[in-house]
Amino acid sequence: MTLQDALIWILSGGGAGQIAYWLMEAVPFLANLTAVWKRYVSLVLAALLAVAAFGIGVVFTYLPTPASGREWVEAIFSVIALALGWSQAVHGMTRLAKSSQAPSG
């Protein structure tokens, strides 16, 4: 996998959400947060990861540089919206799937 492939995966393949949820489990401070805080922090992490990947992609010229301030805002908005949507999909595929398989008492 090249850096460009990794950035594309983070931006549009659900990578930002998957990395955020992995961090929520792997980093002790994050793993000890309450469920409500975990939800908000994971969303912020996914958005930050996606924006960082976008910025790196622009700097390394893997992605076109937005020409105006408006285009920057629109691009970053789209990147964040996609990351948040994917993070919710990852949550549904991992956490919600596990909780639905748990035996009921």
ABEGO torsion letter per residue (X at the ends): XBAAAAAAAAAAAGAAAAAAAAAAAABAAAAABBAAAAAAAAAAAAAAAAAAAAAAAAAAGABBBBABAAAAAAAAAAAAAAAAAAAAAAAAAAAAAAAAABBBX
